[in-house]
Amino acid sequence: MPDQINRQVRLKSRPQNVPQAENSDIVSGVCADPRDGQFQVRNEFLSVDPAMRLWVSEAPSYLPPVAINEVMRSFAAGIVTASRHPGYEVGDRVVGMFGWQDFAVSDGSAVQKVRGADLPLSLYLGALGLNGLTAYVGLLDIGDPKPGETVVVSSAAGGVGSCVGQIAKIKGCRSVGITGGHRKVDLCLGEFKYDAAVDYKITADLDSALKEACPRGIDVYFDNTAGAISDAVLRQLNVGGRVICCGRASLPQLYPPPTGPRVEGHLIVKRASMRGFLITDHRQRFDTAVADLEGWVRGGNLRCREDILVGLEQAPGAIAGLYRGDNVGKRVVRVR
Ligand SMILES: NC(=O)c1ccc[n+]([C@@H]2O[C@H](COP(=O)([O-])OP(=O)(O)OC[C@H]3O[C@@H](n4cnc5c(N)ncnc54)[C@H](OP(=O)(O)O)[C@@H]3O)[C@@H](O)[C@H]2O)c1
């Protein structure tokens, strides 16, 4: 078989803050063959995640920073093209940390096989993958929402946020989204079925807008942004409120982090809790969660919006777009 060309997006320089296209290069080489215990996967879709800003920075993190000249770390979904691994066959659909490249070789560590043959592969990076799992575990296991409670979510039209809002509705809650721009507000109300949506970009008084959208106060806050948006939500937390710290997309820099209002007063007076989590610590929940998410997608209760960029060459600039709010729904790159 002739050598296959493997294009890779490699980190060229460490960004000051949000990675830009010029921080990466696309380099072509020859695709590696799998050895015993390994398989080769042809990536079909590459994930674009806000966390990649952290992965290429030297800010304190849960993973070492991507090294200069290393392939960009990312989740990807693809098809097994060669296997010397007893657990994987040619043709298997898989999701894993395969990186921004055409082909990857894996030993199967932290790889998930895609079960739902009837559902699009790209969804297993979004609503049926990292995003849906994060929404499911964060909202249900940590937020513990009760029917009739008000659940507020920031980045409400994004990959994680749109799942949080819809799962909250499935569980009988009032769902309120915070997002940027009238197009996303319309989408939140029309497609993701939020009970109310607030546009933080045009609202002069976020406190009043939230009060109007949440007349019974806020019981659960799924925080994707941190920053000023979250400060406003915390002011309207109900007694016994739960805050799920998922992301910090609104912070202009990760390190040193900007300071803001102190939260202790809210937590004490409202007897509230605030808990951060990383979805990768919850693998024991994945099978149940994916089965539920697949069922909701098939039943039409969980609608998935994807923001698909076409061509590997789109990848280097794709993270910056997330931080401009260009994406509606889960952003992925279709490799070919
Ligand atoms: N803890 C975990 O294990 C875990 C796992 C996955 C994801 N996450 C986090 O979950 C959050 C959502 O991830 P996602 O993949 O679904 O991304 P996403 O919401 O699809 O995209 C990011 C969104 O962030 C918002 N944003 C960007 N800059 C902002 C700013 N300056 N102020 C306010 N909002 C801003 C934009 O939405 P608007 O246009 O609405 O502002 C943008 O669309 C991220 O913070 C991510 O890091 C955490």
The ligand as a Gaussian input file, in Angstrom:
#p B3LYP/6-31G(d) Opt

LIG

0 1
 N      -15.540000      21.317000      33.044000
 C      -15.501000      20.502000      31.993000
 O      -15.188000      19.309000      32.082000
 C      -15.838000      21.068000      30.634000
 C      -15.995000      20.223000      29.525000
 C      -16.374000      20.801000      28.289000
 C      -16.537000      22.186000      28.194000
 N      -16.332000      22.952000      29.309000
 C      -16.542000      24.414000      29.257000
 O      -17.894000      24.622000      28.888000
 C      -18.000000      25.891000      28.255000
 C      -18.778000      25.711000      26.946000
 O      -18.006000      24.915000      26.073000
 P      -18.503000      24.619000      24.585000
 O      -17.536000      23.664000      23.991000
 O      -19.927000      24.277000      24.616000
 O      -18.293000      26.021000      23.879000
 P      -19.430000      26.936000      23.227000
 O      -20.344000      27.370000      24.317000
 O      -20.012000      26.206000      22.065000
 O      -18.586000      28.136000      22.656000
 C      -18.015000      29.091000      23.504000
 C      -19.013000      30.226000      23.753000
 O      -18.489000      31.055000      24.779000
 C      -19.124000      32.304000      24.705000
 N      -18.137000      33.363000      24.901000
 C      -16.974000      33.526000      24.254000
 N      -16.353000      34.651000      24.691000
 C      -17.182000      35.196000      25.634000
 C      -17.096000      36.362000      26.448000
 N      -16.052000      37.196000      26.398000
 N      -18.109000      36.618000      27.317000
 C      -19.170000      35.775000      27.391000
 N      -19.302000      34.656000      26.638000
 C      -18.312000      34.376000      25.771000
 C      -19.736000      32.417000      23.290000
 O      -21.168000      32.310000      23.414000
 P      -22.082000      33.646000      23.346000
 O      -22.043000      34.086000      21.910000
 O      -23.407000      33.195000      23.821000
 O      -21.432000      34.647000      24.241000
 C      -19.210000      31.179000      22.577000
 O      -20.087000      30.692000      21.597000
 C      -16.582000      26.406000      28.032000
 O      -16.299000      27.372000      29.014000
 C      -15.736000      25.157000      28.218000
 O      -14.440000      25.451000      28.657000
 C      -15.988000      22.429000      30.505000

